[in-house]
Amino acid sequence: MNTTIRELLVKFGKLPVAIDQVADDADLYAVGLTSFASVQLMLGIEEAFDVEFPDNLLNRKSFASISAIAKTIDIINDSRKVA
């Protein structure tokens, strides 16, 4: 999952650093992720992982790091199993 997230960050995140220099727990906003890019990233994630972000997960914390994004996707998938 993290590899796909990294690929999406390259495509949509437009980070000023190479993605291989970004640790999974690094603050993506500190390395250059903008609000606009995070929206583009969200749309890419929804398509790639066939998920839809609920309103309560549309926040900066959900996109703070590669690990946070993976955790958010897991939360969405887990909630779909329950529903």
MMTF fields as JSON, N, C-alpha, C and O atoms, coordinates in Angstrom:
{
  "mmtfVersion": "1.0.0",
  "mmtfProducer": "UNKNOWN",
  "numBonds": 331,
  "numAtoms": 332,
  "numGroups": 83,
  "numChains": 1,
  "numModels": 1,
  "chainsPerModel": [1],
  "groupsPerChain": [83],
  "chainIdList": ["A"],
  "bondAtomList": [4, 2, 8, 6, 12, 10, 16, 14, 20, 18, 24, 22, 28, 26, 32, 30, 36, 34, 40, 38, 44, 42, 48, 46, 52, 50, 56, 54, 60, 58, 64, 62, 68, 66, 72, 70, 76, 74, 80, 78, 84, 82, 88, 86, 92, 90, 96, 94, 100, 98, 104, 102, 108, 106, 112, 110, 116, 114, 120, 118, 124, 122, 128, 126, 132, 130, 136, 134, 140, 138, 144, 142, 148, 146, 152, 150, 156, 154, 160, 158, 164, 162, 168, 166, 172, 170, 176, 174, 180, 178, 184, 182, 188, 186, 192, 190, 196, 194, 200, 198, 204, 202, 208, 206, 212, 210, 216, 214, 220, 218, 224, 222, 228, 226, 232, 230, 236, 234, 240, 238, 244, 242, 248, 246, 252, 250, 256, 254, 260, 258, 264, 262, 268, 266, 272, 270, 276, 274, 280, 278, 284, 282, 288, 286, 292, 290, 296, 294, 300, 298, 304, 302, 308, 306, 312, 310, 316, 314, 320, 318, 324, 322, 328, 326],
  "bondOrderList": [1, 1, 1, 1, 1, 1, 1, 1, 1, 1, 1, 1, 1, 1, 1, 1, 1, 1, 1, 1, 1, 1, 1, 1, 1, 1, 1, 1, 1, 1, 1, 1, 1, 1, 1, 1, 1, 1, 1, 1, 1, 1, 1, 1, 1, 1, 1, 1, 1, 1, 1, 1, 1, 1, 1, 1, 1, 1, 1, 1, 1, 1, 1, 1, 1, 1, 1, 1, 1, 1, 1, 1, 1, 1, 1, 1, 1, 1, 1, 1, 1, 1],
  "groupList": [{"groupName": "MET", "atomNameList": ["N", "CA", "C", "O"], "elementList": ["N", "C", "C", "O"], "formalChargeList": [0, 0, 0, 0], "bondAtomList": [1, 0, 2, 1, 3, 2], "bondOrderList": [1, 1, 2], "singleLetterCode": "M", "chemCompType": "L-PEPTIDE LINKING"}, {"groupName": "ASN", "atomNameList": ["N", "CA", "C", "O"], "elementList": ["N", "C", "C", "O"], "formalChargeList": [0, 0, 0, 0], "bondAtomList": [1, 0, 2, 1, 3, 2], "bondOrderList": [1, 1, 2], "singleLetterCode": "N", "chemCompType": "L-PEPTIDE LINKING"}, {"groupName": "THR", "atomNameList": ["N", "CA", "C", "O"], "elementList": ["N", "C", "C", "O"], "formalChargeList": [0, 0, 0, 0], "bondAtomList": [1, 0, 2, 1, 3, 2], "bondOrderList": [1, 1, 2], "singleLetterCode": "T", "chemCompType": "L-PEPTIDE LINKING"}, {"groupName": "ILE", "atomNameList": ["N", "CA", "C", "O"], "elementList": ["N", "C", "C", "O"], "formalChargeList": [0, 0, 0, 0], "bondAtomList": [1, 0, 2, 1, 3, 2], "bondOrderList": [1, 1, 2], "singleLetterCode": "I", "chemCompType": "L-PEPTIDE LINKING"}, {"groupName": "ARG", "atomNameList": ["N", "CA", "C", "O"], "elementList": ["N", "C", "C", "O"], "formalChargeList": [0, 0, 0, 0], "bondAtomList": [1, 0, 2, 1, 3, 2], "bondOrderList": [1, 1, 2], "singleLetterCode": "R", "chemCompType": "L-PEPTIDE LINKING"}, {"groupName": "GLU", "atomNameList": ["N", "CA", "C", "O"], "elementList": ["N", "C", "C", "O"], "formalChargeList": [0, 0, 0, 0], "bondAtomList": [1, 0, 2, 1, 3, 2], "bondOrderList": [1, 1, 2], "singleLetterCode": "E", "chemCompType": "L-PEPTIDE LINKING"}, {"groupName": "LEU", "atomNameList": ["N", "CA", "C", "O"], "elementList": ["N", "C", "C", "O"], "formalChargeList": [0, 0, 0, 0], "bondAtomList": [1, 0, 2, 1, 3, 2], "bondOrderList": [1, 1, 2], "singleLetterCode": "L", "chemCompType": "L-PEPTIDE LINKING"}, {"groupName": "VAL", "atomNameList": ["N", "CA", "C", "O"], "elementList": ["N", "C", "C", "O"], "formalChargeList": [0, 0, 0, 0], "bondAtomList": [1, 0, 2, 1, 3, 2], "bondOrderList": [1, 1, 2], "singleLetterCode": "V", "chemCompType": "L-PEPTIDE LINKING"}, {"groupName": "LYS", "atomNameList": ["N", "CA", "C", "O"], "elementList": ["N", "C", "C", "O"], "formalChargeList": [0, 0, 0, 0], "bondAtomList": [1, 0, 2, 1, 3, 2], "bondOrderList": [1, 1, 2], "singleLetterCode": "K", "chemCompType": "L-PEPTIDE LINKING"}, {"groupName": "PHE", "atomNameList": ["N", "CA", "C", "O"], "elementList": ["N", "C", "C", "O"], "formalChargeList": [0, 0, 0, 0], "bondAtomList": [1, 0, 2, 1, 3, 2], "bondOrderList": [1, 1, 2], "singleLetterCode": "F", "chemCompType": "L-PEPTIDE LINKING"}, {"groupName": "GLY", "atomNameList": ["N", "CA", "C", "O"], "elementList": ["N", "C", "C", "O"], "formalChargeList": [0, 0, 0, 0], "bondAtomList": [1, 0, 2, 1, 3, 2], "bondOrderList": [1, 1, 2], "singleLetterCode": "G", "chemCompType": "PEPTIDE LINKING"}, {"groupName": "PRO", "atomNameList": ["N", "CA", "C", "O"], "elementList": ["N", "C", "C", "O"], "formalChargeList": [0, 0, 0, 0], "bondAtomList": [1, 0, 2, 1, 3, 2], "bondOrderList": [1, 1, 2], "singleLetterCode": "P", "chemCompType": "L-PEPTIDE LINKING"}, {"groupName": "ALA", "atomNameList": ["N", "CA", "C", "O"], "elementList": ["N", "C", "C", "O"], "formalChargeList": [0, 0, 0, 0], "bondAtomList": [1, 0, 2, 1, 3, 2], "bondOrderList": [1, 1, 2], "singleLetterCode": "A", "chemCompType": "L-PEPTIDE LINKING"}, {"groupName": "ASP", "atomNameList": ["N", "CA", "C", "O"], "elementList": ["N", "C", "C", "O"], "formalChargeList": [0, 0, 0, 0], "bondAtomList": [1, 0, 2, 1, 3, 2], "bondOrderList": [1, 1, 2], "singleLetterCode": "D", "chemCompType": "L-PEPTIDE LINKING"}, {"groupName": "GLN", "atomNameList": ["N", "CA", "C", "O"], "elementList": ["N", "C", "C", "O"], "formalChargeList": [0, 0, 0, 0], "bondAtomList": [1, 0, 2, 1, 3, 2], "bondOrderList": [1, 1, 2], "singleLetterCode": "Q", "chemCompType": "L-PEPTIDE LINKING"}, {"groupName": "TYR", "atomNameList": ["N", "CA", "C", "O"], "elementList": ["N", "C", "C", "O"], "formalChargeList": [0, 0, 0, 0], "bondAtomList": [1, 0, 2, 1, 3, 2], "bondOrderList": [1, 1, 2], "singleLetterCode": "Y", "chemCompType": "L-PEPTIDE LINKING"}, {"groupName": "SER", "atomNameList": ["N", "CA", "C", "O"], "elementList": ["N", "C", "C", "O"], "formalChargeList": [0, 0, 0, 0], "bondAtomList": [1, 0, 2, 1, 3, 2], "bondOrderList": [1, 1, 2], "singleLetterCode": "S", "chemCompType": "L-PEPTIDE LINKING"}],
  "groupTypeList": [0, 1, 2, 2, 3, 4, 5, 6, 6, 7, 8, 9, 10, 8, 6, 11, 7, 12, 3, 13, 14, 7, 12, 13, 13, 12, 13, 6, 15, 12, 7, 10, 6, 2, 16, 9, 12, 16, 7, 14, 6, 0, 6, 10, 3, 5, 5, 12, 9, 13, 7, 5, 9, 11, 13, 1, 6, 6, 1, 4, 8, 16, 9, 12, 16, 3, 16, 12, 3, 12, 8, 2, 3, 13, 3, 3, 1, 13, 16, 4, 8, 7, 12],
  "groupIdList": [1, 2, 3, 4, 5, 6, 7, 8, 9, 10, 11, 12, 13, 14, 15, 16, 17, 18, 19, 20, 21, 22, 23, 24, 25, 26, 27, 28, 29, 30, 31, 32, 33, 34, 35, 36, 37, 38, 39, 40, 41, 42, 43, 44, 45, 46, 47, 48, 49, 50, 51, 52, 53, 54, 55, 56, 57, 58, 59, 60, 61, 62, 63, 64, 65, 66, 67, 68, 69, 70, 71, 72, 73, 74, 75, 76, 77, 78, 79, 80, 81, 82, 83],
  "secStructList": [7, 2, 2, 2, 2, 2, 2, 2, 0, 0, 0, 0, 0, 7, 7, 1, 1, 7, 4, 4, 4, 1, 7, 6, 6, 1, 7, 6, 6, 6, 6, 6, 7, 7, 2, 2, 2, 2, 2, 2, 2, 2, 2, 2, 2, 2, 2, 2, 2, 6, 7, 7, 7, 7, 4, 4, 4, 7, 1, 4, 4, 4, 4, 1, 1, 2, 2, 2, 2, 2, 2, 2, 2, 2, 2, 2, 2, 2, 2, 2, 2, 2, 7],
  "xCoordList": [0.826, 0.0, 0.874, 0.582, 1.951, 2.797, 3.447, 3.656, 3.767, 4.364, 3.378, 3.758, 2.126, 1.099, 0.9, 0.765, 0.882, 0.732, 1.896, 1.696, 3.103, 4.273, 4.132, 4.446, 3.664, 3.459, 2.435, 2.61, 1.375, 0.354, 0.893, 0.516, 1.769, 2.391, 3.262, 3.302, 3.951, 4.763, 3.856, 4.147, 2.752, 1.851, 1.064, 0.922, 0.558, -0.35, 0.232, -0.203, 1.207, 1.716, 2.628, 2.715, 3.321, 4.234, 5.196, 5.435, 5.74, 6.673, 7.998, 8.432, 8.644, 9.915, 11.111, 12.252, 10.855, 11.913, 11.57, 10.409, 12.584, 12.368, 11.604, 11.895, 10.636, 9.781, 10.58, 10.195, 11.68, 12.482, 13.259, 13.865, 13.242, 13.876, 12.876, 13.242, 11.626, 10.573, 10.264, 9.847, 10.475, 10.165, 8.656, 7.903, 8.217, 6.784, 6.089, 4.912, 6.817, 6.2, 6.556, 6.242, 7.208, 7.575, 6.333, 5.385, 6.343, 5.248, 5.254, 6.152, 4.252, 4.191, 4.022, 4.515, 3.335, 3.159, 4.486, 4.755, 5.308, 6.619, 7.56, 8.45, 7.362, 8.222, 7.632, 8.204, 6.477, 5.983, 4.611, 4.21, 3.868, 2.512, 1.613, 1.537, 0.941, 0.036, -1.394, -1.695, -2.256, -3.676, -4.278, -5.025, -3.947, -4.46, -3.97, -4.747, -2.686, -2.13, -2.752, -2.925, -3.089, -3.703, -5.089, -5.502, -5.812, -7.115, -6.92, -7.648, -5.95, -5.654, -5.216, -5.611, -4.399, -3.944, -5.123, -5.202, -6.042, -7.226, -8.017, -8.434, -8.216, -8.957, -8.223, -8.851, -6.916, -6.116, -6.191, -6.269, -6.168, -6.27, -7.635, -7.738, -8.675, -10.028, -10.124, -10.716, -9.548, -9.609, -8.732, -9.165, -7.51, -6.56, -6.993, -6.787, -7.595, -7.954, -9.456, -9.914, -10.212, -11.659, -12.303, -13.051, -11.982, -12.548, -13.121, -12.849, -13.918, -14.423, -14.201, -14.646, -13.512, -13.228, -14.501, -15.128, -14.891, -16.037, -15.614, -14.427, -16.581, -16.299, -15.419, -14.553, -15.636, -14.877, -13.394, -12.6, -13.008, -11.597, -10.965, -9.809, -11.723, -11.185, -10.532, -11.101, -9.337, -8.613, -7.114, -6.644, -6.401, -4.949, -4.284, -3.306, -4.805, -4.239, -4.251, -3.316, -5.295, -5.412, -4.339, -4.004, -3.807, -2.816, -1.455, -0.611, -1.243, -0.028, 1.236, 2.316, 1.112, 2.278, 1.809, 0.612, 2.759, 2.422, 1.759, 0.778, 2.292, 1.705, 0.283, -0.596, 0.055, -1.287, -2.27, -3.42, -1.831, -2.702, -3.063, -4.222, -2.065, -2.319, -3.294, -4.2, -3.109, -4.007, -5.424, -6.391, -5.549, -6.862, -7.555, -8.753, -6.814, -7.389, -7.859, -8.934, -7.056, -7.453, -8.737, -9.615, -8.85, -10.059, -11.279, -12.337, -11.123, -12.238, -12.629, -13.813, -11.629, -11.929, -12.571, -13.494, -12.084, -12.659, -14.112, -14.947, -14.411, -15.791, -16.715, -17.903, -16.184, -17.019, -17.333, -18.402, -16.432, -16.681, -17.808, -18.591, -17.886, -18.888, -20.257, -21.281, -20.264, -21.53, -22.265, -23.346],
  "yCoordList": [-1.194, 0.0, 1.264, 2.225, 1.253, 2.44, 2.767, 3.937, 1.737, 1.974, 2.71, 3.648, 2.299, 2.969, 4.406, 5.32, 4.607, 5.955, 6.829, 7.987, 6.285, 7.034, 7.402, 8.524, 6.462, 6.742, 7.854, 8.723, 7.828, 8.87, 10.217, 11.259, 10.197, 11.44, 12.049, 13.268, 11.207, 11.703, 12.332, 13.406, 11.647, 12.115, 13.36, 14.29, 13.384, 14.459, 15.417, 16.564, 14.953, 15.75, 16.881, 17.893, 16.708, 17.751, 18.223, 19.42, 17.26, 17.601, 18.085, 17.596, 19.04, 19.556, 18.664, 19.018, 17.516, 16.56, 15.219, 14.94, 14.403, 13.069, 12.225, 12.255, 11.483, 10.696, 9.644, 9.269, 9.162, 8.167, 8.78, 8.058, 10.102, 10.783, 11.064, 11.63, 10.675, 10.944, 9.661, 8.657, 9.713, 8.56, 8.387, 9.345, 7.174, 6.897, 7.758, 8.088, 8.121, 8.914, 10.403, 11.157, 10.83, 12.245, 13.096, 12.656, 14.314, 15.264, 15.739, 16.468, 15.321, 15.662, 17.155, 17.691, 17.824, 19.269, 19.99, 21.013, 19.466, 20.067, 19.908, 20.733, 18.842, 18.645, 19.24, 19.091, 19.922, 20.682, 20.349, 20.925, 19.441, 19.149, 20.354, 20.847, 20.823, 21.97, 21.482, 20.309, 22.383, 22.041, 21.599, 20.623, 22.328, 21.963, 20.575, 19.757, 20.309, 19.004, 17.893, 16.775, 18.189, 17.153, 16.774, 15.622, 17.734, 17.422, 16.545, 15.573, 16.888, 16.076, 14.673, 13.682, 14.605, 13.325, 12.501, 11.303, 13.14, 12.446, 11.814, 10.659, 12.572, 12.052, 10.872, 9.893, 10.962, 9.859, 8.624, 7.502, 8.832, 7.713, 7.049, 5.823, 7.862, 7.294, 6.397, 5.319, 6.839, 6.033, 4.788, 3.693, 4.953, 3.834, 2.741, 1.556, 3.139, 2.166, 1.878, 1.137, 2.463, 2.278, 2.55, 1.734, 3.722, 4.163, 5.565, 6.249, 5.972, 7.342, 7.883, 7.291, 9.007, 9.603, 10.193, 11.056, 9.732, 10.359, 11.729, 11.991, 12.582, 13.946, 13.98, 14.846, 13.05, 13.078, 12.745, 12.963, 12.22, 11.92, 12.884, 12.717, 13.884, 14.91, 16.002, 17.073, 15.71, 16.662, 16.504, 15.524, 17.463, 17.487, 16.259, 15.739, 15.803, 14.652, 13.391, 12.591, 13.215, 12.035, 11.988, 10.919, 13.158, 13.249, 13.708, 14.144, 13.613, 14.137, 13.385, 13.974, 12.103, 11.286, 10.101, 9.841, 9.401, 8.191, 7.18, 6.536, 7.047, 6.131, 6.541, 5.69, 7.846, 8.341, 8.066, 7.708, 8.229, 7.947, 6.462, 6.104, 5.6, 4.151, 3.788, 2.979, 4.382, 4.118, 4.578, 3.889, 5.738, 6.266, 5.341, 5.087, 4.841, 3.895, 2.635, 2.112, 2.149, 0.972, 1.238, 0.378, 2.418, 2.779, 2.771, 2.256, 3.344, 3.373, 1.96, 1.622, 1.13, -0.246, -1.035, -1.817, -0.832, -1.525, -1.114, -1.947, 0.16, 0.631, 0.07, -0.13, -0.185, -0.777, -2.226, -2.714, -2.929, -4.317, -4.418, -5.367, -3.435, -3.418, -3.037, -3.561, -2.13, -1.626, -2.644, -2.357],
  "zCoordList": [0.0, 0.0, 0.0, -0.711, 0.806, 0.883, -0.455, -0.776, -1.237, -2.558, -3.45, -4.151, -3.434, -4.239, -3.754, -4.568, -2.453, -1.904, -2.357, -2.724, -2.334, -2.801, -4.281, -4.677, -5.089, -6.516, -6.707, -7.562, -5.917, -5.998, -5.531, -6.066, -4.537, -4.086, -5.18, -5.343, -5.917, -7.032, -8.082, -8.609, -8.378, -9.44, -9.031, -9.825, -7.81, -7.398, -6.352, -6.252, -5.58, -4.473, -4.865, -4.17, -5.999, -6.491, -5.394, -5.234, -4.644, -3.57, -4.149, -5.192, -3.482, -3.975, -3.639, -3.937, -3.025, -2.7, -3.348, -3.647, -3.559, -4.122, -3.107, -1.912, -3.596, -2.704, -1.941, -0.834, -2.506, -1.788, -0.622, 0.169, -0.517, 0.616, 1.737, 2.768, 1.542, 2.513, 3.284, 2.706, 4.586, 5.441, 5.548, 5.374, 5.832, 5.94, 6.987, 6.844, 8.036, 9.102, 9.029, 9.95, 7.946, 7.786, 7.548, 6.897, 8.078, 7.895, 6.44, 6.021, 5.683, 4.262, 4.031, 3.038, 4.933, 4.787, 5.02, 4.391, 5.915, 6.181, 4.992, 4.785, 4.207, 3.03, 1.761, 0.681, 1.885, 0.745, 0.2, -0.811, 0.827, 0.346, 0.604, 1.73, -0.429, -0.285, -0.099, -0.316, 0.299, 0.464, -0.868, -0.925, -1.941, -3.261, -3.656, -4.148, -3.443, -3.797, -2.959, -3.445, -1.706, -0.871, -1.38, -1.25, -1.959, -2.554, -3.792, -3.99, -4.611, -5.795, -5.383, -5.997, -4.342, -3.808, -3.315, -3.585, -2.591, -2.085, -3.231, -3.144, -4.296, -5.446, -6.079, -6.482, -6.165, -6.695, -5.819, -6.32, -4.506, -3.56, -3.673, -3.688, -3.751, -3.879, -5.11, -5.055, -6.204, -7.428, -7.333, -7.692, -6.853, -6.798, -5.827, -6.089, -4.704, -3.673, -3.609, -2.739, -4.529, -4.594, -3.227, -2.691, -2.695, -1.422, -1.596, -2.582, -0.62, -0.586, 0.821, 1.805, 0.902, 2.196, 2.793, 2.18, 3.991, 4.661, 5.193, 5.385, 5.423, 5.886, 7.138, 7.265, 8.05, 9.306, 9.122, 10.037, 7.952, 7.694, 6.696, 6.308, 6.285, 5.383, 6.218, 6.426, 6.685, 7.512, 7.31, 6.733, 7.785, 7.617, 8.241, 7.702, 9.359, 10.066, 9.184, 9.235, 8.387, 7.524, 6.44, 5.93, 6.096, 5.019, 5.531, 4.749, 6.827, 7.448, 7.047, 6.993, 6.769, 6.413, 5.579, 5.459, 5.015, 4.254, 5.188, 4.818, 6.387, 7.378, 7.741, 7.872, 7.905, 8.245, 7.119, 7.374, 5.882, 4.736, 4.705, 4.497, 4.912, 4.915, 6.038, 5.838, 7.212, 8.346, 8.022, 8.347, 7.383, 7.013, 6.018, 6.137, 5.046, 4.072, 4.797, 4.504, 5.74, 6.527, 7.304, 7.364, 7.898, 8.655, 7.734, 8.097, 6.541, 5.574, 5.182, 5.149, 4.882, 4.482, 5.622, 5.394, 6.848, 8.001, 8.227, 8.58, 8.027, 8.22, 7.151, 7.401, 5.97, 4.904, 5.226, 4.859, 5.901, 6.269, 7.288, 7.267, 8.177, 9.231, 8.673, 9.109, 7.715, 7.177, 6.352, 5.836]
}
